[in-house]
Amino acid sequence: MPNNTHLQPKPAAKPAARPPRPVKHSDFSEEYMNHVVSITLINGTVIRGMLTEARKFWLKVIVDGKVHYINKAHVVEVTPS
């Protein structure tokens, strides 16, 4: 029967987490962040509003006080207004 009275070493403390890196997309979305833009969709619809956030696949645009999430796959053009 093994003797389990030996103290086990405590696991090492986890290193402090790094602060998150700023996200930089290859679509230049950081250049028009927090600006009023016109977004043309593949069906010809033009949405004009404040671009507040950009993720890998989505744009968050505020139009007349309402939040719109736009899938980037449907975007043809983004132009500053």
N, CA, C and O atoms as CSV, one atom per row, in Angstrom:
chain,resi,resn,atom,element,x,y,z
A,1,MET,N,N,0.852,-1.159,0.000
A,1,MET,CA,C,0.000,0.000,0.000
A,1,MET,C,C,0.909,1.237,0.000
A,1,MET,O,O,1.791,1.357,0.850
A,2,PRO,N,N,0.694,2.160,-0.956
A,2,PRO,CA,C,1.570,3.327,-1.025
A,2,PRO,C,C,1.302,4.296,0.126
A,2,PRO,O,O,0.190,4.394,0.646
A,3,ASN,N,N,2.325,4.981,0.487
A,3,ASN,CA,C,2.225,5.961,1.563
A,3,ASN,C,C,1.889,7.312,0.941
A,3,ASN,O,O,2.745,7.905,0.285
A,4,ASN,N,N,0.689,7.808,1.122
A,4,ASN,CA,C,0.227,9.066,0.533
A,4,ASN,C,C,0.362,10.228,1.499
A,4,ASN,O,O,-0.327,11.237,1.356
A,5,THR,N,N,1.226,10.098,2.461
A,5,THR,CA,C,1.382,11.185,3.423
A,5,THR,C,C,2.372,12.231,2.953
A,5,THR,O,O,2.528,13.266,3.603
A,6,HIS,N,N,3.048,11.984,1.835
A,6,HIS,CA,C,3.985,12.986,1.318
A,6,HIS,C,C,3.207,14.169,0.751
A,6,HIS,O,O,2.199,13.999,0.064
A,7,LEU,N,N,3.681,15.331,1.043
A,7,LEU,CA,C,3.031,16.531,0.522
A,7,LEU,C,C,3.352,16.688,-0.955
A,7,LEU,O,O,4.495,16.534,-1.386
A,8,GLN,N,N,2.347,16.986,-1.691
A,8,GLN,CA,C,2.532,17.227,-3.125
A,8,GLN,C,C,2.906,18.685,-3.334
A,8,GLN,O,O,2.388,19.555,-2.633
A,9,PRO,N,N,3.809,18.979,-4.297
A,9,PRO,CA,C,4.138,20.381,-4.565
A,9,PRO,C,C,2.927,21.101,-5.149
A,9,PRO,O,O,2.140,20.526,-5.901
A,10,LYS,N,N,2.803,22.347,-4.790
A,10,LYS,CA,C,1.702,23.147,-5.309
A,10,LYS,C,C,1.965,23.452,-6.777
A,10,LYS,O,O,3.110,23.667,-7.174
A,11,PRO,N,N,0.923,23.470,-7.571
A,11,PRO,CA,C,1.138,23.826,-8.981
A,11,PRO,C,C,1.584,25.280,-9.082
A,11,PRO,O,O,1.194,26.127,-8.278
A,12,ALA,N,N,2.404,25.544,-10.084
A,12,ALA,CA,C,2.912,26.907,-10.284
A,12,ALA,C,C,1.754,27.842,-10.613
A,12,ALA,O,O,0.794,27.465,-11.285
A,13,ALA,N,N,1.871,29.048,-10.128
A,13,ALA,CA,C,0.835,30.056,-10.398
A,13,ALA,C,C,0.860,30.397,-11.880
A,13,ALA,O,O,1.920,30.435,-12.504
A,14,LYS,N,N,-0.311,30.641,-12.429
A,14,LYS,CA,C,-0.399,31.015,-13.840
A,14,LYS,C,C,0.184,32.411,-14.026
A,14,LYS,O,O,-0.008,33.288,-13.184
A,15,PRO,N,N,0.896,32.613,-15.131
A,15,PRO,CA,C,1.421,33.955,-15.379
A,15,PRO,C,C,0.271,34.926,-15.648
A,15,PRO,O,O,-0.806,34.531,-16.094
A,16,ALA,N,N,0.523,36.183,-15.370
A,16,ALA,CA,C,-0.508,37.208,-15.581
A,16,ALA,C,C,-0.880,37.249,-17.056
A,16,ALA,O,O,-0.016,37.146,-17.927
A,17,ALA,N,N,-2.166,37.400,-17.328
A,17,ALA,CA,C,-2.644,37.441,-18.710
A,17,ALA,C,C,-2.195,38.727,-19.387
A,17,ALA,O,O,-2.137,39.790,-18.768
A,18,ARG,N,N,-1.881,38.606,-20.657
A,18,ARG,CA,C,-1.492,39.785,-21.435
A,18,ARG,C,C,-2.727,40.631,-21.728
A,18,ARG,O,O,-3.831,40.102,-21.857
A,19,PRO,N,N,-2.540,41.931,-21.832
A,19,PRO,CA,C,-3.686,42.758,-22.241
A,19,PRO,C,C,-4.039,42.441,-23.697
A,19,PRO,O,O,-3.155,42.108,-24.486
A,20,PRO,N,N,-5.310,42.541,-24.054
A,20,PRO,CA,C,-5.694,42.201,-25.431
A,20,PRO,C,C,-5.045,43.160,-26.431
A,20,PRO,O,O,-4.921,44.361,-26.189
A,21,ARG,N,N,-4.643,42.589,-27.545
A,21,ARG,CA,C,-4.052,43.404,-28.612
A,21,ARG,C,C,-5.161,44.079,-29.397
A,21,ARG,O,O,-6.247,43.520,-29.546
A,22,PRO,N,N,-4.896,45.276,-29.900
A,22,PRO,CA,C,-5.916,45.907,-30.741
A,22,PRO,C,C,-6.112,45.086,-32.017
A,22,PRO,O,O,-5.149,44.615,-32.621
A,23,VAL,N,N,-7.361,44.925,-32.409
A,23,VAL,CA,C,-7.675,44.128,-33.587
A,23,VAL,C,C,-7.437,44.982,-34.823
A,23,VAL,O,O,-7.922,46.109,-34.923
A,24,LYS,N,N,-6.684,44.425,-35.757
A,24,LYS,CA,C,-6.423,45.129,-37.000
A,24,LYS,C,C,-6.866,44.219,-38.134
A,24,LYS,O,O,-6.317,43.132,-38.317
A,25,HIS,N,N,-7.854,44.661,-38.889
A,25,HIS,CA,C,-8.399,43.851,-39.968
A,25,HIS,C,C,-7.723,44.216,-41.281
A,25,HIS,O,O,-7.211,45.323,-41.444
A,26,SER,N,N,-7.728,43.289,-42.194
A,26,SER,CA,C,-7.111,43.524,-43.492
A,26,SER,C,C,-8.043,44.295,-44.428
A,26,SER,O,O,-7.696,44.537,-45.583
A,27,ASP,N,N,-9.207,44.675,-43.943
A,27,ASP,CA,C,-10.174,45.379,-44.792
A,27,ASP,C,C,-10.171,46.891,-44.549
A,27,ASP,O,O,-11.074,47.586,-45.015
A,28,PHE,N,N,-9.176,47.409,-43.830
A,28,PHE,CA,C,-9.020,48.845,-43.561
A,28,PHE,C,C,-10.153,49.417,-42.717
A,28,PHE,O,O,-10.344,50.633,-42.698
A,29,SER,N,N,-10.908,48.575,-42.020
A,29,SER,CA,C,-12.048,49.070,-41.254
A,29,SER,C,C,-11.627,50.022,-40.145
A,29,SER,O,O,-12.423,50.873,-39.747
A,30,GLU,N,N,-10.398,49.911,-39.629
A,30,GLU,CA,C,-9.957,50.831,-38.579
A,30,GLU,C,C,-9.797,52.257,-39.115
A,30,GLU,O,O,-9.803,53.212,-38.338
A,31,GLU,N,N,-9.655,52.408,-40.432
A,31,GLU,CA,C,-9.504,53.744,-41.016
A,31,GLU,C,C,-10.812,54.528,-40.997
A,31,GLU,O,O,-10.794,55.754,-40.887
A,32,TYR,N,N,-11.937,53.844,-41.102
A,32,TYR,CA,C,-13.215,54.557,-41.126
A,32,TYR,C,C,-14.051,54.295,-39.882
A,32,TYR,O,O,-15.257,54.541,-39.873
A,33,MET,N,N,-13.403,53.793,-38.827
A,33,MET,CA,C,-14.086,53.566,-37.558
A,33,MET,C,C,-14.493,54.907,-36.943
A,33,MET,O,O,-13.726,55.869,-36.979
A,34,ASN,N,N,-15.695,54.967,-36.383
A,34,ASN,CA,C,-16.263,56.156,-35.750
A,34,ASN,C,C,-16.416,57.322,-36.726
A,34,ASN,O,O,-16.322,58.485,-36.333
A,35,HIS,N,N,-16.648,57.008,-37.987
A,35,HIS,CA,C,-16.941,58.008,-39.005
A,35,HIS,C,C,-18.297,57.665,-39.627
A,35,HIS,O,O,-18.747,56.520,-39.578
A,36,VAL,N,N,-18.927,58.666,-40.204
A,36,VAL,CA,C,-20.159,58.426,-40.952
A,36,VAL,C,C,-19.757,57.875,-42.316
A,36,VAL,O,O,-18.946,58.475,-43.022
A,37,VAL,N,N,-20.331,56.728,-42.680
A,37,VAL,CA,C,-19.984,56.065,-43.934
A,37,VAL,C,C,-21.256,55.695,-44.694
A,37,VAL,O,O,-22.343,55.606,-44.122
A,38,SER,N,N,-21.089,55.484,-45.986
A,38,SER,CA,C,-22.151,54.929,-46.819
A,38,SER,C,C,-21.721,53.523,-47.198
A,38,SER,O,O,-20.631,53.327,-47.735
A,39,ILE,N,N,-22.570,52.546,-46.922
A,39,ILE,CA,C,-22.270,51.147,-47.198
A,39,ILE,C,C,-23.220,50.672,-48.289
A,39,ILE,O,O,-24.439,50.707,-48.119
A,40,THR,N,N,-22.656,50.227,-49.415
A,40,THR,CA,C,-23.444,49.700,-50.514
A,40,THR,C,C,-23.452,48.175,-50.414
A,40,THR,O,O,-22.399,47.541,-50.339
A,41,LEU,N,N,-24.656,47.598,-50.415
A,41,LEU,CA,C,-24.807,46.152,-50.322
A,41,LEU,C,C,-24.944,45.543,-51.713
A,41,LEU,O,O,-25.133,46.263,-52.693
A,42,ILE,N,N,-24.848,44.212,-51.800
A,42,ILE,CA,C,-24.890,43.538,-53.102
A,42,ILE,C,C,-26.234,43.696,-53.811
A,42,ILE,O,O,-26.302,43.563,-55.033
A,43,ASN,N,N,-27.296,43.975,-53.068
A,43,ASN,CA,C,-28.607,44.165,-53.704
A,43,ASN,C,C,-28.836,45.623,-54.110
A,43,ASN,O,O,-29.918,45.963,-54.589
A,44,GLY,N,N,-27.834,46.488,-53.925
A,44,GLY,CA,C,-27.936,47.892,-54.330
A,44,GLY,C,C,-28.371,48.828,-53.224
A,44,GLY,O,O,-28.336,50.044,-53.412
A,45,THR,N,N,-28.777,48.315,-52.089
A,45,THR,CA,C,-29.196,49.143,-50.961
A,45,THR,C,C,-27.996,49.907,-50.413
A,45,THR,O,O,-26.907,49.352,-50.266
A,46,VAL,N,N,-28.207,51.180,-50.115
A,46,VAL,CA,C,-27.154,52.000,-49.522
A,46,VAL,C,C,-27.578,52.352,-48.102
A,46,VAL,O,O,-28.669,52.877,-47.879
A,47,ILE,N,N,-26.711,52.060,-47.158
A,47,ILE,CA,C,-26.961,52.356,-45.748
A,47,ILE,C,C,-25.964,53.424,-45.335
A,47,ILE,O,O,-24.759,53.272,-45.534
A,48,ARG,N,N,-26.478,54.514,-44.754
A,48,ARG,CA,C,-25.614,55.607,-44.328
A,48,ARG,C,C,-25.739,55.761,-42.822
A,48,ARG,O,O,-26.835,55.965,-42.299
A,49,GLY,N,N,-24.599,55.660,-42.121
A,49,GLY,CA,C,-24.623,55.778,-40.676
A,49,GLY,C,C,-23.230,55.792,-40.092
A,49,GLY,O,O,-22.236,55.792,-40.819
A,50,MET,N,N,-23.167,55.805,-38.767
A,50,MET,CA,C,-21.898,55.844,-38.039
A,50,MET,C,C,-21.397,54.417,-37.833
A,50,MET,O,O,-22.066,53.601,-37.200
A,51,LEU,N,N,-20.214,54.124,-38.373
A,51,LEU,CA,C,-19.606,52.811,-38.171
A,51,LEU,C,C,-18.941,52.812,-36.803
A,51,LEU,O,O,-17.973,53.541,-36.582
A,52,THR,N,N,-19.452,52.000,-35.884
A,52,THR,CA,C,-18.948,52.027,-34.517
A,52,THR,C,C,-18.052,50.853,-34.179
A,52,THR,O,O,-17.234,50.940,-33.264
A,53,GLU,N,N,-18.197,49.751,-34.909
A,53,GLU,CA,C,-17.388,48.580,-34.586
A,53,GLU,C,C,-17.284,47.684,-35.817
A,53,GLU,O,O,-18.217,47.591,-36.615
A,54,ALA,N,N,-16.131,47.025,-35.956
A,54,ALA,CA,C,-15.935,46.083,-37.055
A,54,ALA,C,C,-15.307,44.816,-36.499
A,54,ALA,O,O,-14.307,44.862,-35.782
A,55,ARG,N,N,-15.899,43.708,-36.837
A,55,ARG,CA,C,-15.371,42.403,-36.455
A,55,ARG,C,C,-14.932,41.684,-37.720
A,55,ARG,O,O,-14.961,42.249,-38.814
A,56,LYS,N,N,-14.530,40.448,-37.558
A,56,LYS,CA,C,-14.039,39.689,-38.710
A,56,LYS,C,C,-15.100,39.561,-39.795
A,56,LYS,O,O,-14.788,39.685,-40.979
A,57,PHE,N,N,-16.345,39.315,-39.410
A,57,PHE,CA,C,-17.402,39.093,-40.390
A,57,PHE,C,C,-18.545,40.101,-40.331
A,57,PHE,O,O,-19.443,40.044,-41.171
A,58,TRP,N,N,-18.543,41.024,-39.363
A,58,TRP,CA,C,-19.679,41.912,-39.165
A,58,TRP,C,C,-19.259,43.366,-39.011
A,58,TRP,O,O,-18.162,43.658,-38.535
A,59,LEU,N,N,-20.136,44.272,-39.415
A,59,LEU,CA,C,-19.992,45.706,-39.169
A,59,LEU,C,C,-21.162,46.148,-38.296
A,59,LEU,O,O,-22.297,45.725,-38.513
A,60,LYS,N,N,-20.886,46.990,-37.321
A,60,LYS,CA,C,-21.946,47.551,-36.477
A,60,LYS,C,C,-22.100,49.013,-36.865
A,60,LYS,O,O,-21.172,49.808,-36.722
A,61,VAL,N,N,-23.274,49.352,-37.355
A,61,VAL,CA,C,-23.555,50.701,-37.859
A,61,VAL,C,C,-24.763,51.253,-37.134
A,61,VAL,O,O,-25.760,50.552,-36.954
A,62,ILE,N,N,-24.680,52.504,-36.716
A,62,ILE,CA,C,-25.813,53.167,-36.081
A,62,ILE,C,C,-26.452,54.098,-37.106
A,62,ILE,O,O,-25.825,55.038,-37.594
A,63,VAL,N,N,-27.721,53.811,-37.421
A,63,VAL,CA,C,-28.481,54.592,-38.398
A,63,VAL,C,C,-29.701,55.158,-37.690
A,63,VAL,O,O,-30.554,54.401,-37.226
A,64,ASP,N,N,-29.793,56.469,-37.601
A,64,ASP,CA,C,-30.920,57.150,-36.955
A,64,ASP,C,C,-31.181,56.616,-35.547
A,64,ASP,O,O,-32.334,56.430,-35.158
A,65,GLY,N,N,-30.121,56.371,-34.788
A,65,GLY,CA,C,-30.238,55.918,-33.413
A,65,GLY,C,C,-30.494,54.432,-33.250
A,65,GLY,O,O,-30.586,53.948,-32.122
A,66,LYS,N,N,-30.613,53.692,-34.347
A,66,LYS,CA,C,-30.843,52.251,-34.283
A,66,LYS,C,C,-29.569,51.516,-34.701
A,66,LYS,O,O,-28.858,51.948,-35.607
A,67,VAL,N,N,-29.297,50.406,-34.029
A,67,VAL,CA,C,-28.104,49.618,-34.316
A,67,VAL,C,C,-28.413,48.607,-35.417
A,67,VAL,O,O,-29.420,47.902,-35.360
A,68,HIS,N,N,-27.536,48.545,-36.416
A,68,HIS,CA,C,-27.644,47.574,-37.507
A,68,HIS,C,C,-26.348,46.777,-37.561
A,68,HIS,O,O,-25.257,47.345,-37.500
A,69,TYR,N,N,-26.473,45.468,-37.676
A,69,TYR,CA,C,-25.323,44.585,-37.842
A,69,TYR,C,C,-25.344,44.102,-39.286
A,69,TYR,O,O,-26.327,43.512,-39.734
A,70,ILE,N,N,-24.262,44.353,-40.012
A,70,ILE,CA,C,-24.207,44.033,-41.429
A,70,ILE,C,C,-23.123,42.989,-41.656
A,70,ILE,O,O,-21.980,43.167,-41.235
A,71,ASN,N,N,-23.487,41.904,-42.323
A,71,ASN,CA,C,-22.534,40.865,-42.658
A,71,ASN,C,C,-21.641,41.376,-43.787
A,71,ASN,O,O,-22.144,41.830,-44.815
A,72,LYS,N,N,-20.330,41.305,-43.608
A,72,LYS,CA,C,-19.387,41.831,-44.596
A,72,LYS,C,C,-19.477,41.109,-45.935
A,72,LYS,O,O,-19.094,41.670,-46.961
A,73,ALA,N,N,-19.973,39.881,-45.944
A,73,ALA,CA,C,-20.097,39.151,-47.199
A,73,ALA,C,C,-21.102,39.824,-48.140
A,73,ALA,O,O,-21.073,39.571,-49.344
A,74,HIS,N,N,-21.986,40.676,-47.616
A,74,HIS,CA,C,-23.002,41.351,-48.423
A,74,HIS,C,C,-22.603,42.770,-48.786
A,74,HIS,O,O,-23.377,43.478,-49.429
A,75,VAL,N,N,-21.409,43.202,-48.387
A,75,VAL,CA,C,-20.967,44.580,-48.629
A,75,VAL,C,C,-20.163,44.633,-49.925
A,75,VAL,O,O,-19.256,43.832,-50.151
A,76,VAL,N,N,-20.525,45.602,-50.770
A,76,VAL,CA,C,-19.791,45.825,-52.016
A,76,VAL,C,C,-18.793,46.953,-51.834
A,76,VAL,O,O,-17.662,46.879,-52.314
A,77,GLU,N,N,-19.226,48.018,-51.124
A,77,GLU,CA,C,-18.385,49.212,-51.020
A,77,GLU,C,C,-18.688,49.956,-49.728
A,77,GLU,O,O,-19.837,50.034,-49.294
A,78,VAL,N,N,-17.636,50.501,-49.122
A,78,VAL,CA,C,-17.782,51.389,-47.970
A,78,VAL,C,C,-17.051,52.675,-48.320
A,78,VAL,O,O,-15.857,52.662,-48.617
A,79,THR,N,N,-17.788,53.798,-48.282
A,79,THR,CA,C,-17.181,55.082,-48.601
A,79,THR,C,C,-17.455,56.061,-47.479
A,79,THR,O,O,-18.558,56.085,-46.934
A,80,PRO,N,N,-16.455,56.878,-47.122
A,80,PRO,CA,C,-16.704,57.898,-46.102
A,80,PRO,C,C,-17.667,58.958,-46.633
A,80,PRO,O,O,-17.606,59.326,-47.807
A,81,SER,N,N,-18.545,59.441,-45.781
A,81,SER,CA,C,-19.525,60.444,-46.198
A,81,SER,C,C,-19.163,61.821,-45.688
A,81,SER,O,O,-19.884,62.785,-45.949
